[in-house]
Amino acid sequence: MCIAGRQVDLLDLLADMEAAEAAANRAEPDWSERALSAIFKYGQQLGQFTIEAIRLTSGLESPTSNKAWGGVVQAASRRGYIERVGFAPSTSSNGLPMTLWQLTGKQPIEINETGDQT
């Protein structure tokens, strides 16, 4: 895969995102859950969104690296909570295209302390 003119191994990219997310959660426990909540909350307000827009709107920054958002986004996509709908220019990376997402309407199932779904 080629990103910004550089050849990048997809497995290395995924490993970097997972490592960044793990570091963020070590620095701030439950950071991933707060990031996922921000995607749901601000995704509803914005309609279609980039993760950059979620980050800026929510004010939730990774305590270590913005690569940490990648793991949260990939998990949300795999679970069917968000879907790609196109691309939009970034505001922070010289207008490079960023994935445009939208919520699918699927919500995470929460289990309360008694083990029941809520």
Secondary structure, 3 states (H helix, E strand, C coil): CEECCEECCHHHHHHHHHHHHHHHHHHCCCHHHHHHHHHHHHHHHHCEECHHHHHHHHCCCCCCCCCHHHHHHHHHHHCCCEEEEEEEECCCCCCCEEEEEEECCCCCCCECCCCCEC
